[in-house]
Amino acid sequence: MSKKIWLSSPHMGGTEQKYVQEAFDSNWIAPLGPNVNGFEKDLALYTGAKAASVLSSGTAAIHLALILLGIKPGDEVLVSSFTFSASVNPIVYLGATPVLIDSEPETWNMSPKLLEEAIKDRISKGKMPKAIVPVHLYGMPAKIDEILEIANHYKIPMIEDAAEALGSTYKNKALGTFGLMGVLSFNGNKIITTSGGGALISDNEKLVELSRFLATQARDNAPHYEHSEIGYNYRMSNVVAGIGRGQMEVLNRRIEQRRENHRFYKEHLKDYPGITLLTEPGPDYFSNYWLTCIQVNSAMTKDLTREDIRRALEKENIESRPLWKPMHQQPVFKDCPYYGTGVSDKLFENGLCLPSGSSLTGEDKHRIIGIIKNTLK
């Protein structure tokens, strides 16, 4: 069988083992230590945020951010419907209700128009939303100026889910730094990885400090174990943070490699009617192109669908994946309020994520594109 090509596999830079070895040599195997502190400083410096807290996952970061906003049972939180379930699950952890907002077609992210419609409707029903969680999908910046303007107008705090968007910017400002808090992920398939992990970033250093406190079981400052509130075991370990420090050294290179993948696919698919790529809508948008995504318009491809392309790649041991199934279509969230016009439904029906790892070779890419072109023919 031909060599397996994954959708987005981890890609080490070479210096990760140095930081991990330092943890072993100094016996900093205990959860916290110099790598944790160093990784947090690296992330703050890179994003321009004043502080960062490194955690066990991006999901943990969203959960803590909602706790820090005081989200309680019965509250409502506005969140993108077109996303991975980890953006929405923490809302339910707290007994709150996700209010799902559909996408706009340019960036595939939360529609500002539908967001405002939802806010007005929830207020008319006596439910003032307590937070807004827009997602920067596949590394593409959302229409964050418009979303933030609405959030500020209604005085609703915003948590940015930038789990897929480390290195992406809007108007030269890092995603994750527009809202009160931002969330990052270092899961194994992300642009850089710590195997598993995430971070909370903010210009509000007090909130970041509180997130660290809650993430270490909310242990009070006492010689014995004293707890005045419920805490969580969400802190990233010193060993894992060492991988992150090494990965930060190659982050810009990884972004360029992902963007090169996007350029390659765009160039090779430009002459095929019915195939369109998610691309930056204008000069203000800079995407890390974590994943290169296409839409397949079967009316222009002689009834060929995204599934035909996916299956053709799968047959050749190449992983691709349908776009996220919107949360309002998921059985677990089917009863949540939803404001939409069908944009994300169409995207899910016709969309495909192509292999986009930064370790793809030229030979890999030509093999992938050859199969796609043969299928389209």
VOPAGU-2260 file (C-alpha; in pm, 1 decimal, decimal comma):
REM VOPAGU-2260
SITE   aa  ch    i         X         Y         Z
SITE  MET   A    0       0,0       0,0       0,0
SITE  SER   A    1     115,9     354,7     -74,7
SITE  LYS   A    2     259,5     570,2     203,6
SITE  LYS   A    3      -7,6     713,4     433,8
SITE  ILE   A    4     -62,5    1088,4     403,6
SITE  TRP   A    5    -238,7    1235,8     705,7
SITE  LEU   A    6    -464,2    1541,3     713,3
SITE  SER   A    7    -239,9    1730,7     955,2
SITE  SER   A    8      26,6    1541,0    1143,6
SITE  PRO   A    9     264,7    1667,8    1415,6
SITE  HIS   A   10     588,0    1817,7    1282,4
SITE  MET   A   11     880,7    1847,8    1520,4
SITE  GLY   A   12    1146,1    2114,3    1470,6
SITE  GLY   A   13    1441,8    1947,9    1640,1
SITE  THR   A   14    1490,3    2153,7    1956,7
SITE  GLU   A   15    1193,0    2013,5    2150,0
SITE  GLN   A   16    1403,1    1734,8    2299,5
SITE  LYS   A   17    1652,0    1988,6    2434,4
SITE  TYR   A   18    1384,8    2149,1    2654,6
SITE  VAL   A   19    1239,0    1812,8    2754,9
SITE  GLN   A   20    1588,5    1686,9    2841,4
SITE  GLU   A   21    1645,6    1995,2    3057,5
SITE  ALA   A   22    1331,3    1902,0    3250,6
SITE  PHE   A   23    1471,7    1552,5    3307,9
SITE  ASP   A   24    1822,8    1672,4    3389,6
SITE  SER   A   25    1696,3    1919,9    3648,4
SITE  ASN   A   26    1429,1    1675,3    3772,9
SITE  TRP   A   27    1153,7    1928,4    3692,1
SITE  ILE   A   28     912,4    1642,2    3618,2
SITE  ALA   A   29     663,9    1786,9    3865,6
SITE  PRO   A   30     374,6    1966,6    3697,5
SITE  LEU   A   31     510,7    2322,3    3705,4
SITE  GLY   A   32     858,4    2454,3    3630,0
SITE  PRO   A   33    1081,2    2663,8    3402,2
SITE  ASN   A   34     934,9    2529,1    3075,4
SITE  VAL   A   35     582,4    2626,7    3179,5
SITE  ASN   A   36     698,1    2979,4    3265,8
SITE  GLY   A   37     906,6    3001,0    2948,2
SITE  PHE   A   38     626,7    2877,0    2721,0
SITE  GLU   A   39     384,0    3129,9    2870,7
SITE  LYS   A   40     631,7    3412,4    2810,0
SITE  ASP   A   41     691,1    3291,4    2452,7
SITE  LEU   A   42     317,5    3291,9    2377,4
SITE  ALA   A   43     259,3    3634,3    2530,6
SITE  LEU   A   44     551,0    3780,0    2335,7
SITE  TYR   A   45     441,4    3617,7    2009,2
SITE  THR   A   46      74,4    3719,0    2028,3
SITE  GLY   A   47     128,6    4056,5    2193,1
SITE  ALA   A   48     -98,8    3958,6    2482,1
SITE  LYS   A   49      11,7    4075,4    2826,2
SITE  ALA   A   50     -12,4    3727,7    2978,9
SITE  ALA   A   51     -73,4    3360,9    2899,2
SITE  SER   A   52    -169,0    3055,4    3102,7
SITE  VAL   A   53     -76,2    2717,8    2951,1
SITE  LEU   A   54    -328,2    2443,9    3016,5
SITE  SER   A   55    -412,7    2081,8    2941,1
SITE  SER   A   56    -629,7    2167,4    2638,0
SITE  GLY   A   57    -806,5    2441,7    2447,1
SITE  THR   A   58   -1132,5    2304,6    2586,7
SITE  ALA   A   59   -1001,6    2364,6    2939,8
SITE  ALA   A   60    -915,9    2721,9    2838,9
SITE  ILE   A   61   -1271,4    2788,3    2716,0
SITE  HIS   A   62   -1413,5    2630,4    3032,6
SITE  LEU   A   63   -1198,4    2849,4    3258,9
SITE  ALA   A   64   -1272,7    3162,3    3052,9
SITE  LEU   A   65   -1647,5    3104,3    3097,7
SITE  ILE   A   66   -1600,2    3043,2    3471,9
SITE  LEU   A   67   -1402,3    3367,6    3498,5
SITE  LEU   A   68   -1694,6    3548,9    3333,6
SITE  GLY   A   69   -1925,7    3406,9    3600,1
SITE  ILE   A   70   -2135,3    3193,9    3363,6
SITE  LYS   A   71   -2397,5    3008,8    3566,9
SITE  PRO   A   72   -2673,3    2750,3    3506,3
SITE  GLY   A   73   -2951,4    2903,7    3299,0
SITE  ASP   A   74   -2728,5    3167,0    3136,8
SITE  GLU   A   75   -2702,0    3191,5    2759,5
SITE  VAL   A   76   -2378,2    3209,0    2559,4
SITE  LEU   A   77   -2366,5    3300,4    2189,5
SITE  VAL   A   78   -2130,3    3072,8    1996,5
SITE  SER   A   79   -2045,6    2982,1    1636,8
SITE  SER   A   80   -2246,2    2684,5    1512,1
SITE  PHE   A   81   -1989,7    2596,1    1244,5
SITE  THR   A   82   -1711,3    2463,5    1465,8
SITE  PHE   A   83   -1582,5    2160,3    1656,0
SITE  SER   A   84   -1789,5    2055,7    1959,1
SITE  ALA   A   85   -1510,4    2163,8    2197,9
SITE  SER   A   86   -1614,7    2526,5    2138,2
SITE  VAL   A   87   -1961,9    2450,2    2275,0
SITE  ASN   A   88   -1921,0    2168,5    2529,5
SITE  PRO   A   89   -1781,4    2389,7    2810,5
SITE  ILE   A   90   -2094,5    2606,7    2796,5
SITE  VAL   A   91   -2296,6    2296,7    2879,2
SITE  TYR   A   92   -2047,6    2191,9    3152,0
SITE  LEU   A   93   -2162,8    2501,7    3340,1
SITE  GLY   A   94   -2533,2    2435,0    3292,0
SITE  ALA   A   95   -2563,6    2728,8    3051,5
SITE  THR   A   96   -2736,2    2721,2    2711,1
SITE  PRO   A   97   -2542,0    2758,4    2385,3
SITE  VAL   A   98   -2715,2    2991,6    2138,9
SITE  LEU   A   99   -2582,7    2883,9    1800,2
SITE  ILE   A  100   -2501,2    3144,0    1533,3
SITE  ASP   A  101   -2461,8    3055,3    1165,2
SITE  SER   A  102   -2173,2    3159,7     939,7
SITE  GLU   A  103   -2132,2    3425,6     673,0
SITE  PRO   A  104   -2000,5    3302,2     334,6
SITE  GLU   A  105   -1678,5    3505,4     309,1
SITE  THR   A  106   -1480,2    3375,0     606,2
SITE  TRP   A  107   -1715,3    3086,1     703,5
SITE  ASN   A  108   -1714,9    3228,9    1056,9
SITE  MET   A  109   -1983,9    3379,0    1280,9
SITE  SER   A  110   -2215,7    3613,8    1091,6
SITE  PRO   A  111   -2220,6    3959,5    1257,0
SITE  LYS   A  112   -2569,3    4021,5    1112,8
SITE  LEU   A  113   -2710,8    3701,5    1263,5
SITE  LEU   A  114   -2524,0    3768,3    1589,1
SITE  GLU   A  115   -2703,1    4100,6    1633,9
SITE  GLU   A  116   -3036,1    3946,7    1535,3
SITE  ALA   A  117   -2985,5    3676,9    1798,1
SITE  ILE   A  118   -2893,0    3928,8    2068,8
SITE  LYS   A  119   -3203,7    4138,7    2000,1
SITE  ASP   A  120   -3425,8    3831,0    1998,9
SITE  ARG   A  121   -3279,4    3687,8    2320,8
SITE  ILE   A  122   -3321,3    4027,4    2494,1
SITE  SER   A  123   -3685,0    4041,7    2375,0
SITE  LYS   A  124   -3735,1    3701,7    2540,4
SITE  GLY   A  125   -3587,3    3832,5    2867,9
SITE  LYS   A  126   -3251,3    3655,5    2827,4
SITE  MET   A  127   -2950,7    3887,4    2804,2
SITE  PRO   A  128   -2660,1    3675,2    2666,0
SITE  LYS   A  129   -2362,6    3661,7    2901,9
SITE  ALA   A  130   -2080,3    3598,1    2651,1
SITE  ILE   A  131   -1995,9    3571,9    2281,4
SITE  VAL   A  132   -1760,1    3296,9    2157,5
SITE  PRO   A  133   -1667,8    3346,4    1789,5
SITE  VAL   A  134   -1438,5    3087,5    1629,3
SITE  HIS   A  135   -1159,9    3161,2    1377,9
SITE  LEU   A  136   -1221,6    2853,4    1166,3
SITE  TYR   A  137    -935,7    2670,8     992,5
SITE  GLY   A  138    -710,5    2967,5    1076,4
SITE  MET   A  139    -924,4    3223,2     889,4
SITE  PRO   A  140    -992,3    3544,7    1083,1
SITE  ALA   A  141   -1359,8    3612,8    1150,5
SITE  LYS   A  142   -1508,7    3957,0    1079,0
SITE  ILE   A  143   -1378,2    4044,4    1419,5
SITE  ASP   A  144   -1415,8    4425,0    1400,1
SITE  GLU   A  145   -1788,0    4392,5    1332,3
SITE  ILE   A  146   -1837,4    4123,6    1597,2
SITE  LEU   A  147   -1644,8    4326,7    1855,8
SITE  GLU   A  148   -1844,3    4640,7    1775,1
SITE  ILE   A  149   -2168,2    4450,4    1842,1
SITE  ALA   A  150   -2024,6    4296,6    2160,7
SITE  ASN   A  151   -1920,0    4638,3    2289,4
SITE  HIS   A  152   -2253,4    4798,3    2194,5
SITE  TYR   A  153   -2446,4    4542,8    2400,4
SITE  LYS   A  154   -2173,1    4521,6    2668,0
SITE  ILE   A  155   -2131,6    4144,4    2622,9
SITE  PRO   A  156   -1776,9    4012,7    2687,6
SITE  MET   A  157   -1611,1    3818,0    2406,2
SITE  ILE   A  158   -1396,6    3505,3    2430,1
SITE  GLU   A  159   -1211,9    3437,2    2103,8
SITE  ASP   A  160   -1173,4    3073,1    2009,0
SITE  ALA   A  161    -844,0    3096,5    1818,2
SITE  ALA   A  162    -766,5    2725,5    1871,4
SITE  GLU   A  163    -700,2    2680,4    1498,2
SITE  ALA   A  164    -556,3    3025,6    1439,0
SITE  LEU   A  165    -221,6    3071,5    1617,5
SITE  GLY   A  166     -17,0    3295,0    1387,6
SITE  SER   A  167    -318,7    3435,9    1203,8
SITE  THR   A  168    -379,4    3811,1    1225,0
SITE  TYR   A  169    -642,5    4071,8    1145,9
SITE  LYS   A  170    -505,7    4417,3    1062,2
SITE  ASN   A  171    -165,5    4290,8    1183,8
SITE  LYS   A  172    -302,8    4210,0    1530,7
SITE  ALA   A  173    -289,9    3850,0    1654,5
SITE  LEU   A  174    -614,8    3658,2    1674,8
SITE  GLY   A  175    -704,8    3581,9    2033,0
SITE  THR   A  176    -611,3    3933,3    2146,5
SITE  PHE   A  177    -927,1    4120,1    2037,1
SITE  GLY   A  178   -1161,0    3985,1    2302,8
SITE  LEU   A  179   -1138,5    3993,9    2680,8
SITE  MET   A  180    -976,2    3650,1    2659,6
SITE  GLY   A  181    -846,0    3429,1    2379,6
SITE  VAL   A  182    -808,5    3053,6    2352,9
SITE  LEU   A  183    -532,8    2855,4    2177,4
SITE  SER   A  184    -488,6    2481,7    2118,2
SITE  PHE   A  185    -176,8    2266,9    2080,7
SITE  ASN   A  186    -354,8    1941,7    2001,1
SITE  GLY   A  187    -159,7    1692,1    1790,1
SITE  ASN   A  188    -304,4    1815,8    1461,1
SITE  LYS   A  189    -258,8    2189,4    1520,5
SITE  ILE   A  190      -1,7    2418,5    1357,8
SITE  ILE   A  191     229,1    2357,7    1654,8
SITE  THR   A  192     168,7    2089,6    1913,0
SITE  THR   A  193     254,4    1986,2    2266,5
SITE  SER   A  194      89,1    1648,6    2200,0
SITE  GLY   A  195    -214,6    1782,0    2384,7
SITE  GLY   A  196    -252,0    2123,9    2540,9
SITE  GLY   A  197    -394,2    2472,5    2516,9
SITE  ALA   A  198    -362,1    2824,0    2649,7
SITE  LEU   A  199    -564,5    3118,4    2772,4
SITE  ILE   A  200    -428,6    3459,9    2671,4
SITE  SER   A  201    -541,1    3807,5    2776,3
SITE  ASP   A  202    -434,4    4164,9    2836,1
SITE  ASN   A  203    -608,4    4133,3    3172,5
SITE  GLU   A  204    -328,0    3986,1    3381,7
SITE  LYS   A  205    -556,1    3935,7    3681,1
SITE  LEU   A  206    -782,3    3703,7    3479,5
SITE  VAL   A  207    -482,7    3501,8    3359,2
SITE  GLU   A  208    -355,4    3472,4    3716,8
SITE  LEU   A  209    -700,1    3355,8    3829,0
SITE  SER   A  210    -704,8    3097,2    3548,4
SITE  ARG   A  211    -374,6    2954,7    3678,0
SITE  PHE   A  212    -519,0    2939,8    4030,5
SITE  LEU   A  213    -835,0    2756,5    3916,4
SITE  ALA   A  214    -628,9    2525,2    3693,2
SITE  THR   A  215    -419,3    2406,1    3990,2
SITE  GLN   A  216    -717,3    2282,4    4195,8
SITE  ALA   A  217    -778,9    2633,2    4339,1
SITE  ARG   A  218    -533,3    2572,5    4620,0
SITE  ASP   A  219    -521,9    2868,8    4858,6
SITE  ASN   A  220    -194,6    3016,1    4980,4
SITE  ALA   A  221    -149,0    2815,3    5301,6
SITE  PRO   A  222     110,8    2569,1    5439,7
SITE  HIS   A  223    -155,2    2295,0    5426,1
SITE  TYR   A  224    -404,8    2217,2    5151,0
SITE  GLU   A  225    -677,1    2478,8    5182,1
SITE  HIS   A  226    -955,9    2524,3    4925,4
SITE  SER   A  227   -1214,2    2802,0    4930,5
SITE  GLU   A  228   -1362,2    2728,1    4588,0
SITE  ILE   A  229   -1384,1    2450,1    4330,6
SITE  GLY   A  230   -1073,4    2403,7    4117,8
SITE  TYR   A  231    -961,8    2193,7    3821,6
SITE  ASN   A  232    -660,8    1986,1    3722,1
SITE  TYR   A  233    -600,6    2185,3    3402,5
SITE  ARG   A  234    -236,1    2300,3    3420,6
SITE  MET   A  235       9,1    2198,7    3149,6
SITE  SER   A  236     304,6    1995,5    3277,9
SITE  ASN   A  237     665,2    2115,1    3267,6
SITE  VAL   A  238     767,5    1826,2    3040,2
SITE  VAL   A  239     492,4    1892,6    2784,2
SITE  ALA   A  240     561,2    2268,5    2793,6
SITE  GLY   A  241     918,0    2187,4    2687,2
SITE  ILE   A  242     780,7    2051,9    2358,3
SITE  GLY   A  243     588,0    2377,3    2318,7
SITE  ARG   A  244     899,3    2589,7    2367,9
SITE  GLY   A  245    1077,4    2398,9    2092,0
SITE  GLN   A  246     773,6    2427,6    1865,4
SITE  MET   A  247     758,1    2805,4    1912,5
SITE  GLU   A  248    1103,2    2829,4    1753,1
SITE  VAL   A  249     964,4    2694,0    1423,6
SITE  LEU   A  250     614,3    2847,0    1433,2
SITE  ASN   A  251     675,6    3109,5    1163,1
SITE  ARG   A  252     825,2    2844,1     936,9
SITE  ARG   A  253     522,4    2620,0     995,1
SITE  ILE   A  254     288,3    2905,0     901,6
SITE  GLU   A  255     477,8    2964,4     577,9
SITE  GLN   A  256     469,9    2591,5     495,8
SITE  ARG   A  257      91,8    2579,8     548,1
SITE  ARG   A  258      45,1    2891,5     337,4
SITE  GLU   A  259     260,4    2733,8      65,8
SITE  ASN   A  260      30,0    2429,0      68,8
SITE  HIS   A  261    -265,0    2662,8      13,2
SITE  ARG   A  262     -87,4    2838,5    -276,0
SITE  PHE   A  263      -8,8    2499,4    -432,7
SITE  TYR   A  264    -368,8    2377,7    -419,7
SITE  LYS   A  265    -503,9    2712,5    -538,5
SITE  GLU   A  266    -271,2    2718,6    -841,1
SITE  HIS   A  267    -346,9    2359,4    -940,2
SITE  LEU   A  268    -724,8    2382,2    -897,6
SITE  LYS   A  269    -783,0    2727,4   -1047,4
SITE  ASP   A  270    -893,6    2591,1   -1387,2
SITE  TYR   A  271   -1150,0    2344,8   -1248,6
SITE  PRO   A  272   -1505,3    2485,2   -1252,6
SITE  GLY   A  273   -1699,2    2418,9    -934,7
SITE  ILE   A  274   -1394,8    2398,0    -707,3
SITE  THR   A  275   -1341,0    2697,3    -478,6
SITE  LEU   A  276   -1100,3    2746,7    -187,3
SITE  LEU   A  277   -1149,0    2931,4     140,2
SITE  THR   A  278    -922,7    3233,9      88,2
SITE  GLU   A  279    -851,4    3562,3     265,7
SITE  PRO   A  280   -1129,2    3810,9     175,6
SITE  GLY   A  281    -896,9    4111,0     172,3
SITE  PRO   A  282    -562,2    4259,7     278,7
SITE  ASP   A  283    -666,2    4295,9     644,8
SITE  TYR   A  284    -689,6    3916,1     676,3
SITE  PHE   A  285    -383,1    3696,9     727,9
SITE  SER   A  286    -459,3    3326,4     771,1
SITE  ASN   A  287    -216,2    3061,3     886,1
SITE  TYR   A  288    -414,8    2829,5     652,7
SITE  TRP   A  289    -399,7    2558,7     917,7
SITE  LEU   A  290    -612,7    2352,7     681,2
SITE  THR   A  291    -673,6    2420,6     312,1
SITE  CYS   A  292   -1044,4    2371,9     246,8
SITE  ILE   A  293   -1242,0    2344,7     -76,2
SITE  GLN   A  294   -1605,7    2354,5    -173,4
SITE  VAL   A  295   -1731,9    2131,1    -453,2
SITE  ASN   A  296   -2028,3    2265,1    -652,4
SITE  SER   A  297   -2167,9    1945,6    -807,1
SITE  ALA   A  298   -2378,5    2145,9   -1054,2
SITE  MET   A  299   -2049,6    2253,4   -1216,7
SITE  THR   A  300   -1854,7    1927,8   -1176,2
SITE  LYS   A  301   -2089,3    1691,5   -1364,7
SITE  ASP   A  302   -2248,4    1573,4   -1038,0
SITE  LEU   A  303   -1913,2    1494,4    -877,7
SITE  THR   A  304   -1931,6    1558,8    -501,1
SITE  ARG   A  305   -1688,1    1619,1    -221,0
SITE  GLU   A  306   -1749,2    1256,6    -115,6
SITE  ASP   A  307   -1625,3    1132,9    -453,9
SITE  ILE   A  308   -1299,1    1321,9    -398,8
SITE  ARG   A  309   -1270,7    1211,2     -35,2
SITE  ARG   A  310   -1325,2     845,0    -124,8
SITE  ALA   A  311   -1077,6     862,6    -414,4
SITE  LEU   A  312    -812,1     998,6    -175,5
SITE  GLU   A  313    -901,6     744,9      93,9
SITE  LYS   A  314    -861,6     461,4    -158,6
SITE  GLU   A  315    -502,4     579,6    -211,0
SITE  ASN   A  316    -430,2     593,1     166,0
SITE  ILE   A  317    -467,8     972,7     187,0
SITE  GLU   A  318    -670,0    1131,4     467,1
SITE  SER   A  319    -905,6    1419,0     393,5
SITE  ARG   A  320   -1210,9    1518,7     596,1
SITE  PRO   A  321   -1551,5    1682,4     548,2
SITE  LEU   A  322   -1581,0    2030,5     698,0
SITE  TRP   A  323   -1716,3    2048,1    1053,3
SITE  LYS   A  324   -2074,8    1931,3    1088,9
SITE  PRO   A  325   -2252,9    2237,6    1234,0
SITE  MET   A  326   -2348,6    2216,5    1597,7
SITE  HIS   A  327   -2717,2    2280,7    1523,9
SITE  GLN   A  328   -2712,4    1954,6    1324,1
SITE  GLN   A  329   -2554,1    1756,7    1609,1
SITE  PRO   A  330   -2794,9    1535,1    1807,1
SITE  VAL   A  331   -2654,7    1657,6    2139,5
SITE  PHE   A  332   -2725,0    2026,6    2056,8
SITE  LYS   A  333   -3040,9    1988,8    1845,9
SITE  ASP   A  334   -3260,2    2163,3    2105,0
SITE  CYS   A  335   -3037,2    2470,9    2140,6
SITE  PRO   A  336   -3157,3    2804,0    1999,2
SITE  TYR   A  337   -3017,6    2854,6    1647,1
SITE  TYR   A  338   -3004,1    3160,6    1424,1
SITE  GLY   A  339   -2911,2    3077,0    1067,4
SITE  THR   A  340   -2966,2    3106,5     695,5
SITE  GLY   A  341   -2821,9    2770,4     590,1
SITE  VAL   A  342   -2467,9    2886,4     508,0
SITE  SER   A  343   -2292,5    2632,2     730,2
SITE  ASP   A  344   -2531,5    2355,8     620,6
SITE  LYS   A  345   -2418,8    2408,6     260,4
SITE  LEU   A  346   -2053,9    2428,8     361,3
SITE  PHE   A  347   -2079,1    2097,4     545,6
SITE  GLU   A  348   -2259,2    1935,4     253,1
SITE  ASN   A  349   -2006,5    2046,3     -10,1
SITE  GLY   A  350   -1682,0    2111,6     178,7
SITE  LEU   A  351   -1363,5    1911,1     219,7
SITE  CYS   A  352   -1041,6    1967,8     417,3
SITE  LEU   A  353    -738,7    1865,5     210,2
SITE  PRO   A  354    -414,3    1726,4     357,2
SITE  SER   A  355    -236,2    2034,9     489,8
SITE  GLY   A  356      46,4    1924,8     718,4
SITE  SER   A  357     361,7    2135,3     722,3
SITE  SER   A  358     565,6    1817,6     665,8
SITE  LEU   A  359     405,9    1744,6     325,8
SITE  THR   A  360     673,1    1695,6      59,1
SITE  GLY   A  361     649,4    1813,4    -299,9
SITE  GLU   A  362     600,9    1450,5    -398,9
SITE  ASP   A  363     313,0    1416,8    -147,7
SITE  LYS   A  364     138,0    1724,7    -284,3
SITE  HIS   A  365     170,4    1616,4    -647,3
SITE  ARG   A  366      34,6    1274,1    -554,5
SITE  ILE   A  367    -267,6    1433,0    -381,0
SITE  ILE   A  368    -342,3    1679,7    -659,4
SITE  GLY   A  369    -299,8    1409,5    -925,4
SITE  ILE   A  370    -575,1    1200,9    -761,9
SITE  ILE   A  371    -803,9    1504,5    -729,8
SITE  LYS   A  372    -752,0    1601,3   -1094,5
SITE  ASN   A  373    -809,5    1246,6   -1216,4
SITE  THR   A  374   -1131,3    1232,7   -1013,4
SITE  LEU   A  375   -1249,4    1565,7   -1156,6
SITE  LYS   A  376   -1179,6    1446,0   -1509,6
